[in-house]
Amino acid sequence: MIPLLKFLLWFADNLVKAEPSKIHGWLNMIGCYATGIFPRSKELVEVTRLYERGKISNQRLEKGFDKATVEIIDAQSSANFSYVTDGMLKWQDLMRPFAANIHGLKVGGLARWFNNNLFYRKPIVISEIEHEESIIEHIIQLKFLPKASSWKAILLAPYTFAQLCENHFYKNKSELMFKYAGILRDEIKRLVEVGFSYVQLSDPALVCTLDNTKTSTGKLASVKEALRIITEGTSVKTCLQTFFGDFSQILPEAIDFPVDHLGIDLCETNFEILKEYSFEKGVALGLVNCCNSLLEDPSKQLIIAKEILEAIYPSKICDVFVCPNCDLEFLPLDKAVEKMRVTATVASLLKEEF
């Protein structure tokens, strides 16, 4: 028998015998990536401190950032991450680039970044917000992003931006949210032009509530419209990444949000409620906890992932990414690298399963 014909017969026979979940898995992407700002190395922290005290030049500071950025990118490439970021080492916080570069905003005082020990500078809205050129392009280390990899950008989602600003101009936070959504739409168009193929919209405020009560339908309708402004007409893949709260409180409305993927902090989300819903778009499973340094057992995380995927995808599995539940910057760099390896291992195990 001709070798090719023998192979085709073998393939058809095994396709029939295969479990449905494995058949569906062949049709989709299973990958992994990081979800936010990376921690700075001890060396880079020391360099920045020397610069702040006037002990070294700006050129020496930039060399420190360059070296640290290359190391972060190499770590992601070594872990076979599906999308690579530059580590965002120049971002003091997720709000700062916008607060410092959007007309109509000024940088305010320090405020706690949700319920943890990091802080951000609160943007203060003093007039109509607008921008004339790209905000993010100039802070991203484009020159180090590998040409052979797919690039991911991380931006603050409209709802969280509006909630964290101090508003002294717009009549309400919804009006501010929609105005900022228009600015993000222009940012994303520019990011696509320079080579980015994936954009994460970080939206912790959407799920982070003290009592975990269900978010109102009216509020979620406004969030959906703001996301539509951002994503309509763009070719880039988008993910609404939530963290610090229970994703189930924005279901079922979130299933219809105009994004390609939904990011879920599984360290905070009620599994049983989540599994009651069927999804028709991709998910980013925040299985790796970056709020503590304890390393997860990949085999146990695999069991959790399989249980969730089999529940939310009753007929066809869509794109699945394994990721940290939030930014890696909450950890020392060596622990962050270990968490990246766990993330990659869980994704690899999932590929074998499906």
C-alpha positions in Angstrom: 0.0 0.0 0.0 1.2 3.5 -0.8 2.7 5.1 2.4 0.5 8.2 2.0 -2.7 6.2 1.6 -1.7 4.1 4.7 -1.3 7.2 6.7 -4.6 8.7 5.6 -6.4 5.5 6.6 -4.7 5.4 10.0 -5.6 9.1 10.5 -9.2 8.6 9.6 -9.5 5.6 11.9 -8.0 7.4 14.9 -10.1 10.5 14.2 -13.2 8.5 14.7 -11.9 6.9 17.8 -10.7 10.1 19.4 -12.6 11.8 22.2 -14.7 14.8 21.1 -12.7 17.2 23.3 -9.4 16.2 21.6 -11.0 16.7 18.1 -12.2 20.2 19.0 -8.8 21.1 20.5 -7.0 20.5 17.2 -9.1 23.3 15.7 -8.0 26.1 18.2 -5.1 27.8 19.8 -3.8 26.8 23.3 -1.1 29.2 24.5 0.2 31.3 27.3 1.3 34.8 28.0 1.9 37.4 30.8 -0.8 39.8 31.9 0.9 43.0 33.0 3.9 44.8 34.3 7.0 42.8 35.2 9.0 43.3 38.3 12.3 45.3 38.0 15.5 43.4 38.8 17.6 44.4 41.8 20.2 45.8 39.4 17.6 48.0 37.6 16.2 49.2 40.9 19.6 50.3 42.0 20.2 52.1 38.7 17.0 54.0 39.0 17.8 55.1 42.5 21.3 56.3 41.5 19.7 58.3 38.7 17.1 59.9 41.0 20.0 61.0 43.3 21.9 62.5 40.4 24.7 59.9 40.6 24.5 58.6 37.0 23.5 60.0 33.6 20.3 59.5 31.6 22.4 57.4 29.2 23.4 55.0 31.9 19.8 54.8 33.1 18.6 53.9 29.6 21.3 51.2 29.3 19.9 49.7 32.6 16.4 49.6 31.2 17.7 48.2 27.9 19.5 45.3 29.6 16.6 44.5 31.9 14.1 44.6 29.0 16.1 42.2 26.9 16.3 39.7 29.9 12.5 39.9 30.3 11.8 39.3 26.6 14.3 36.4 26.6 12.5 34.8 29.6 9.2 35.0 27.7 10.7 33.5 24.6 12.3 30.7 26.6 8.9 29.9 28.1 7.4 29.8 24.5 4.9 32.5 25.3 2.4 32.9 22.5 2.6 36.7 22.7 5.5 38.8 24.0 5.6 42.1 25.8 8.5 44.3 26.5 7.9 43.8 30.3 6.6 47.4 30.7 9.5 48.2 33.0 9.3 51.9 32.3 5.7 52.1 33.5 5.5 53.4 37.0 1.9 52.2 37.0 -0.8 51.4 34.4 -2.3 54.9 34.8 0.9 57.0 34.5 1.5 57.1 30.8 -2.0 58.4 30.2 -2.0 60.8 33.2 1.2 62.4 32.0 0.5 62.6 28.3 -3.2 63.2 27.8 -4.2 66.9 27.5 -6.8 67.7 30.2 -5.2 65.5 32.8 -2.7 66.2 35.5 -0.9 63.7 37.7 -2.2 63.7 41.3 -1.2 62.2 44.6 -0.5 58.6 45.5 -3.5 56.2 45.8 -3.5 52.5 46.7 -3.7 50.1 43.7 -6.8 48.2 44.9 -6.2 46.0 48.0 -2.5 45.5 47.9 0.8 47.3 48.7 1.3 49.0 45.3 0.3 52.6 44.6 -0.5 54.7 41.5 -0.6 58.4 40.8 -4.3 59.4 40.5 -5.0 61.2 37.3 -7.1 64.4 37.8 -9.4 65.5 35.0 -9.3 69.3 34.7 -10.6 69.8 31.1 -11.6 68.0 27.9 -9.2 65.0 27.5 -7.5 64.7 24.1 -4.2 63.7 22.6 -2.3 64.6 19.5 0.2 61.7 19.1 0.7 58.1 20.3 1.0 57.8 24.0 2.1 54.2 24.3 4.3 53.8 21.3 7.0 56.1 22.9 7.2 54.1 26.1 7.2 50.6 24.7 10.7 49.3 23.9 9.9 48.4 20.3 13.6 48.0 19.3 13.9 44.9 21.5 10.7 43.0 20.5 11.7 40.0 18.4 10.6 40.1 14.8 9.8 36.3 14.9 7.4 36.7 17.8 3.8 38.0 18.0 3.6 41.2 20.1 1.2 42.1 22.8 0.3 45.5 24.2 -1.4 46.1 27.6 -3.6 49.1 28.1 -5.9 50.2 30.9 -9.6 49.5 30.0 -12.1 52.4 29.9 -14.2 51.5 32.9 -11.2 51.1 35.3 -9.7 54.3 33.9 -12.8 56.3 34.6 -13.3 54.8 38.1 -9.7 55.6 39.2 -9.6 59.2 37.9 -10.5 62.2 40.0 -13.1 63.9 37.7 -13.5 67.7 37.8 -14.8 68.3 34.3 -17.2 65.7 32.9 -20.7 65.4 34.2 -20.2 61.8 35.2 -17.8 58.9 34.9 -19.6 57.3 32.0 -19.0 60.4 29.8 -15.3 60.3 30.8 -15.2 56.5 30.0 -16.5 57.0 26.5 -14.1 59.9 25.8 -11.2 57.8 26.9 -12.4 54.9 24.8 -12.0 57.1 21.7 -8.4 57.8 22.7 -7.7 54.1 23.1 -9.2 53.4 19.7 -6.6 55.7 18.1 -3.8 54.2 20.3 -4.7 50.7 19.1 -4.7 51.7 15.5 -1.2 53.0 15.9 0.0 49.9 17.7 -1.3 47.8 14.8 0.6 49.9 12.4 3.9 49.3 14.2 3.4 45.6 14.4 1.2 44.6 17.4 -1.2 41.7 16.9 -2.8 41.5 20.4 -4.1 44.0 22.9 -5.1 43.3 26.5 -7.5 45.8 28.1 -6.9 45.5 31.9 -10.1 46.0 33.8 -9.7 45.2 37.5 -12.3 47.7 38.7 -15.0 45.9 36.8 -14.9 42.9 39.1 -13.1 44.2 42.2 -15.9 45.0 44.8 -15.7 44.6 48.5 -18.9 42.6 48.8 -18.7 40.7 45.4 -22.3 41.7 44.6 -23.4 41.4 41.0 -22.5 44.3 38.8 -25.6 46.2 37.5 -26.9 45.4 34.0 -26.9 49.1 33.2 -23.3 49.5 34.1 -22.3 46.5 32.0 -24.3 47.8 29.0 -22.2 51.0 29.2 -19.0 49.0 29.4 -20.0 47.0 26.4 -20.6 50.1 24.4 -17.2 51.6 25.4 -15.5 48.4 24.3 -17.4 48.5 21.0 -15.9 52.0 20.4 -12.4 50.6 20.9 -12.6 47.4 18.9 -15.0 48.1 16.0 -13.1 48.0 12.7 -9.8 46.8 14.2 -7.9 43.7 13.0 -6.0 43.2 16.2 -7.0 40.4 18.7 -8.4 41.9 22.0 -8.8 40.5 25.5 -10.7 42.1 28.4 -8.5 41.0 31.3 -10.2 41.1 34.8 -8.4 40.5 38.1 -8.7 41.2 41.8 -12.3 40.0 41.8 -14.9 37.4 40.9 -15.5 37.2 37.1 -18.8 35.4 37.6 -20.5 38.6 38.9 -20.4 40.1 35.4 -22.0 37.1 33.8 -23.8 36.5 31.5 -23.4 40.0 30.1 -19.6 39.7 29.7 -20.1 36.8 27.2 -21.4 39.3 24.7 -18.7 41.9 25.2 -17.1 42.9 21.8 -13.7 41.4 22.5 -12.1 38.2 21.2 -11.1 36.8 24.7 -12.2 37.2 28.3 -9.5 37.1 31.0 -10.5 35.5 34.3 -8.8 35.7 37.7 -9.3 32.1 38.8 -7.8 32.8 42.2 -10.8 35.1 42.9 -13.6 33.6 40.8 -16.4 31.2 41.9 -15.8 28.1 39.8 -19.2 26.6 40.3 -21.0 29.8 39.1 -18.6 30.2 36.2 -19.3 26.6 35.0 -23.0 27.3 34.6 -22.4 29.4 31.5 -21.5 28.5 27.9 -18.8 30.5 26.1 -18.5 31.1 22.4 -15.2 33.1 22.5 -11.8 32.5 23.9 -10.6 32.7 27.5 -7.5 33.6 29.3 -7.3 31.5 32.5 -5.5 33.2 35.3 -4.4 30.0 37.0 -1.1 31.2 38.4 -1.4 33.4 41.5 1.0 36.4 41.4 -0.1 37.7 44.7 2.1 35.2 46.6 5.4 33.4 45.8 4.2 29.8 46.4 4.6 27.8 43.2 1.6 26.0 41.9 1.6 22.3 40.9 1.1 22.2 37.1 -0.7 18.9 37.3 -3.3 20.3 39.7 -3.7 23.4 37.7 -4.3 21.2 34.6 -7.2 19.4 36.4 -8.8 22.8 37.2 -8.4 24.1 33.6 -9.9 20.9 32.1 -12.8 21.0 34.5 -13.6 24.6 33.5 -13.1 24.2 29.8 -15.3 21.1 29.6 -18.0 23.0 31.4 -17.9 26.3 29.5 -17.3 24.8 26.1 -20.0 22.0 25.8 -19.5 21.6 22.0 -16.4 23.4 20.7 -13.4 24.7 22.5 -12.3 28.2 21.5 -8.9 29.9 22.0 -7.5 29.2 25.4 -4.6 31.0 27.1 -3.0 30.1 30.4 -1.7 33.2 32.3 -1.0 34.7 35.6 -4.0 36.0 37.5 -2.6 39.6 37.5 0.7 41.5 37.0 3.9 39.8 37.8 5.3 42.9 39.5 3.9 41.8 42.9 6.8 39.2 43.0 10.6 39.4 43.1 12.0 38.9 39.6 13.3 35.3 40.3 9.9 34.2 41.6 8.2 35.9 38.6 10.4 33.9 36.2 9.4 30.7 38.1 5.7 31.6 37.8 6.3 32.1 34.1 7.6 28.5 33.8 4.6 27.1 35.7 2.3 29.1 33.3 4.1 27.6 30.3 4.1 24.1 31.7 0.3 24.1 32.3 -0.3 25.4 28.8 1.9 22.6 27.4 0.0 20.0 29.4 -3.3 21.4 28.1 -2.0 21.0 24.5 -1.2 17.4 25.2 -4.7 16.8 26.6 -6.6 18.5 23.7 
